Each structure stands twice: as C-alpha cells, then as structure tokens.
Amino acid sequence: MRPRLSRLRSLFALVALAAAALLSTAPARAADKVTFGTNWVAQAEHGGFYQALADGTYAKYGLNVTILPGGPQANNRLLLPVGKIDFYMGANMLQAISSVVEDIPTQVVAALFQKDPQVLIAHPDVTAFEQLKTRTLFISKEGLASYYQWLVDAYGFSENQVKPYTFNAAPFLVDKNSAMQGYITSEPYAIEQQGGFKPTLFLLADYGFQTYATTIETRNELVKQNPDLVQRFVDASIIGWYNYLYGDNAKANALIKQDNPEITDAMIAFSIAKMKEYGIVDSGDTATLGIGAMTDARMKGFYDTMVKAKVLEPGIDYAKSYTLQFVNKSVGKELAPK
C-alpha cells in the first residue's frame, strides 16, 4: 500500500506542477474596451477620470478606457444612445430627465459632483445674494431656460434684468453694475487674471439648486446586459476621483494638458482648489455613501423644485433617469483624508 500511495502522491504533484505551468503561460484575459465621452475639452473638472486612466486604476479593474474629449465642435451626448461610446459625462440631471421625456434609453449610474459648479459672479461691492436682483445679469439661453427660472420662482429674480451671455467676461468687467454666470472652477480665474480683482461668488447649489452634476450616463441595455462592466467603470472612476483630489495627480494633469494644450498648471490648480473649497465632489452624502453618491430623496426634491419653477412638466417618470444600483457603496472612502 505504501509504494502505491507514494506513486499517487508523485502523480498528483506532477499534475499540480503541469497545471501551474499552464496557468503561468496562459494569456491574461483581455481588458474590456470602453470609450468614455466627456462634455467639454479636457480640464481639471474631468480630473478623476484622467487619474484612473493615468495611474492604472481602470486597468486594474479590467478596463481599457479611451477618453473622448468633447468641445465646441463635438456633441458626444449623441454618440451614447447609438452605441458609438459606452459612457458619457452628463452635465446635470435636467439633461437626464429630458432623455426620459424624449424616450432616449439612457440613465445616470453615478454622480461625481454633489454640487453643480454653476455660479453667479459679481463685482466685489456685492456682498449678499439678494443684491443680485438689482444687477444686470449676463445669462446664456440655456441658463435662462433652466436654473434662472428657479431663481425667478425661489428668489424673485426678473427676466427683465437679463442680457445675453456670450461666454466672454468683457461685458461684465466693463459694467460695474452687473453679474455673470460661470463655473466656480473656471470663470473666476479668468476674471482675476483679466480684471485684476477677486469677484464675489455665489454657488447656486448652496442656495438650493440641488441637481447632481458631472454624471456618468450609459445605455439602459448595458445596465441590463453587462452590469459588471458598468460597476467596474463606476468603481474605478470613483477611486480615480479620490486619488485626484487627495493623492498625487501629476500624471493625470499631464494627460489633461496633452488633450488640451491650452490649459495651464495655474488653471488646473485653481480648479482643484475650488472643487475642494466648495465641496463640489466630496460633500454631503459622500461622507457616508462615498463619492458618486445619489439618493432618491434628493432626486425627488430636485424634480419637485423644477416642476414648481415650471422648468419641468409634472407627471414625468423622473426615476427612470437614474439608478442607485452602482453607487452608495463607500468605494474608495479609505482614500479620503481622515
């Protein structure tokens, strides 16, 4: 019996060695190719996605990600429902709810910005939000049809005080009795450089405009047919944002500058500082649920507010615009400062 047992042990050992050799020489599983379309040119506001690409987080999650920048001559949003890209960076939840109205089969799977960076920028003599109602306001057509209607309803602003905003700060700089729209992370920097003063900033999110922003959208079919792929992209992107805000983001910034040669280190530094100062990415529900968090209660509150302001129609099944399936799991929270 003993010689037979010895021979069996030797045989099992040989089989184990052969299996190990096969495993070591077997090709690794190919990473899933994913294209992520952004809504504007590369900038620090996209930093977490570039971070996940630059530091290998996407690769660690089995993803071969291509970031397709947007811009004035691109409309990446149109590429999502037709399957040309896999994920898209949405601006805010109004767009997502509009997709429900238009029967476009897409939904938001994560919200990387807890606060919309939309801001009203005033001259230094304006010290209170209510004072903006006495100023000429440079507002774009899109802004007038969306958040400005909320300002009219909630704060008594008037459309009579609005002049067209042409994405140029010059009219604001010339007119000392005016204010203009912008993003907290970009336009204030340009004004400081061009005007030589620090403007007064009013972040609309801090006054009740509670939409999520910089969302990740995908097609409904991808959520149903390949939820694992969606989860990996969401998780890796969330980790990318933690590392971009709180870790070494040099490689990510290099990629951003590669995709957008016009951006400078000073502009990037300004944007990151404002995202941290105002809690654009990491605030509110992220303390318990992690970056990317969304809740049904907040979505209902935002929808009800927009209906009241007559921006959205009542009766829309707004819950179809998003899913909580892939968020609120505290992914990456250990990377935040203690």
Backbone hydrogen bonds, N-H to C=O, Kabsch-Sander energy under -0.5 kcal/mol:
donor,donor_aa,acceptor,acceptor_aa,energy
5,L,1,M,-2.6
6,S,2,R,-2.4
7,R,3,P,-2.3
8,L,4,R,-2.4
9,R,5,L,-2.6
10,S,6,S,-2.1
11,L,7,R,-2.3
12,F,8,L,-2.8
13,A,9,R,-2.2
14,L,10,S,-2.2
15,V,11,L,-2.4
16,A,12,F,-2.5
17,L,13,A,-2.3
18,A,14,L,-2.5
19,A,15,V,-2.6
20,A,16,A,-2.4
21,A,17,L,-2.2
22,L,18,A,-2.3
23,L,19,A,-2.4
24,S,20,A,-2.2
25,T,21,A,-1.3
26,A,22,L,-1.2
32,D,62,G,-2.7
34,V,64,N,-2.4
36,F,34,V,-0.5
36,F,66,T,-3.0
37,G,35,T,-0.6
37,G,87,F,-2.7
38,T,68,L,-2.3
46,H,43,Q,-2.1
47,G,44,A,-2.3
49,F,46,H,-1.0
50,Y,46,H,-1.5
51,Q,47,G,-2.6
52,A,48,G,-2.1
53,L,49,F,-1.4
54,A,50,Y,-3.0
55,D,51,Q,-2.9
56,G,53,L,-0.6
57,T,52,A,-0.6
58,Y,52,A,-2.3
60,K,56,G,-2.4
61,Y,57,T,-1.5
62,G,59,A,-2.0
63,L,58,Y,-2.2
64,N,32,D,-3.3
65,V,63,L,-0.8
66,T,34,V,-2.8
68,L,36,F,-2.9
68,L,66,T,-0.6
70,G,40,W,-1.7
71,G,74,A,-0.5
74,A,71,G,-1.7
78,L,75,N,-1.3
79,L,76,N,-1.1
80,L,76,N,-0.7
80,L,77,R,-0.9
82,V,78,L,-0.6
83,G,80,L,-1.9
84,K,79,L,-2.1
85,I,79,L,-1.2
86,D,35,T,-2.1
87,F,35,T,-1.9
88,Y,217,E,-2.2
89,M,37,G,-2.5
90,G,88,Y,-1.0
90,G,215,T,-1.3
93,M,212,Y,-0.9
95,Q,92,N,-0.6
96,A,92,N,-1.0
97,I,93,M,-2.6
98,S,94,L,-2.2
99,S,95,Q,-1.5
100,V,96,A,-1.1
101,V,97,I,-1.8
102,E,98,S,-2.3
103,D,100,V,-1.2
104,I,99,S,-3.2
106,T,104,I,-2.5
107,Q,218,T,-2.4
108,V,321,S,-2.8
109,V,216,I,-3.3
110,A,216,I,-0.9
111,A,292,G,-1.5
112,L,110,A,-0.5
112,L,214,T,-1.8
113,F,213,A,-2.3
114,Q,112,L,-0.6
114,Q,280,I,-1.9
115,K,280,I,-1.7
116,D,211,T,-0.6
119,V,182,G,-2.9
120,L,202,F,-2.1
121,I,180,M,-3.5
122,A,120,L,-0.5
122,A,200,T,-2.9
123,H,178,S,-0.6
126,V,123,H,-2.2
127,T,125,D,-0.7
131,Q,128,A,-1.1
132,L,129,F,-1.7
133,K,130,E,-1.5
134,T,131,Q,-1.9
135,R,132,L,-1.6
136,T,177,N,-2.2
137,L,161,Q,-2.9
138,F,136,T,-0.5
138,F,179,A,-2.7
139,I,137,L,-0.9
139,I,163,K,-2.2
144,L,140,S,-2.6
145,A,141,K,-1.7
146,S,142,E,-0.7
146,S,143,G,-0.8
148,Y,143,G,-2.5
149,Q,146,S,-0.9
150,W,146,S,-1.0
151,L,147,Y,-1.8
152,V,148,Y,-2.2
153,D,149,Q,-2.1
154,A,150,W,-3.3
155,Y,151,L,-2.0
156,G,151,L,-0.5
156,G,152,V,-1.0
157,F,151,L,-1.5
161,Q,158,S,-1.1
162,V,159,E,-1.5
163,K,137,L,-2.8
165,Y,139,I,-1.2
166,T,164,P,-0.5
173,L,169,A,-2.3
174,V,170,A,-2.1
175,D,171,P,-2.2
176,K,174,V,-0.9
178,S,175,D,-1.0
179,A,136,T,-2.6
180,M,121,I,-2.3
181,Q,138,F,-1.9
182,G,119,V,-1.2
184,I,117,P,-2.7
186,S,183,Y,-1.9
187,E,183,Y,-0.7
189,Y,186,S,-1.1
190,A,186,S,-1.4
191,I,187,E,-2.4
192,E,188,P,-2.3
193,Q,189,Y,-2.1
194,Q,190,A,-2.9
195,G,191,I,-3.3
196,G,191,I,-0.6
196,G,192,E,-1.0
197,F,191,I,-0.5
200,T,122,A,-2.2
202,F,120,L,-2.0
204,L,118,Q,-1.8
204,L,202,F,-0.6
205,A,116,D,-0.5
205,A,118,Q,-0.5
206,D,203,L,-1.5
207,Y,204,L,-1.6
208,G,205,A,-1.0
209,F,204,L,-2.1
210,Q,208,G,-1.5
213,A,113,F,-2.1
214,T,91,A,-1.2
215,T,90,G,-1.6
216,I,110,A,-2.6
217,E,88,Y,-3.0
217,E,215,T,-0.6
218,T,107,Q,-2.2
219,R,86,D,-0.5
220,N,105,P,-2.5
222,L,219,R,-0.5
223,V,219,R,-1.6
224,K,220,N,-2.0
225,Q,221,E,-3.0
226,N,222,L,-2.3
229,L,226,N,-0.5
230,V,226,N,-1.7
231,Q,227,P,-2.8
232,R,228,D,-2.3
233,F,229,L,-2.2
234,V,230,V,-2.6
235,D,231,Q,-2.9
236,A,232,R,-2.4
237,S,233,F,-2.0
238,I,234,V,-2.4
239,I,235,D,-2.3
240,G,236,A,-2.2
241,W,237,S,-1.9
242,Y,238,I,-2.0
243,N,239,I,-2.5
244,Y,240,G,-2.2
245,L,241,W,-2.3
246,Y,242,Y,-2.5
247,G,243,N,-1.9
249,N,247,G,-0.8
253,N,249,N,-2.5
254,A,250,A,-1.8
255,L,251,K,-1.8
256,I,252,A,-2.2
257,K,253,N,-2.4
258,Q,254,A,-1.6
259,D,255,L,-2.1
260,N,256,I,-1.8
263,I,260,N,-1.8
268,I,264,T,-2.2
269,A,265,D,-2.7
270,F,266,A,-2.2
271,S,267,M,-2.2
272,I,268,I,-2.4
273,A,269,A,-2.3
274,K,270,F,-2.2
275,M,271,S,-2.4
276,K,272,I,-2.0
277,E,273,A,-2.8
278,Y,274,K,-2.4
279,G,276,K,-0.8
280,I,275,M,-1.9
281,V,275,M,-0.6
283,S,281,V,-0.7
286,T,283,S,-1.9
287,A,284,G,-1.7
288,T,285,D,-1.2
289,L,285,D,-2.9
290,G,286,T,-1.3
292,G,111,A,-0.6
293,A,290,G,-1.2
299,M,295,T,-1.8
300,K,296,D,-2.6
301,G,297,A,-2.3
302,F,298,R,-2.5
303,Y,299,M,-2.5
304,D,300,K,-2.8
305,T,301,G,-2.0
306,M,302,F,-2.3
307,V,303,Y,-2.2
308,K,304,D,-2.3
309,A,305,T,-1.7
310,K,307,V,-1.4
311,V,306,M,-2.7
312,L,306,M,-1.4
316,I,313,E,-0.8
318,Y,316,I,-2.3
320,K,317,D,-2.0
321,S,318,Y,-2.2
322,Y,319,A,-1.0
323,T,108,V,-1.9
327,V,324,L,-0.9
330,S,289,L,-2.1
333,K,330,S,-1.5
335,L,332,G,-2.3
336,A,333,K,-1.7
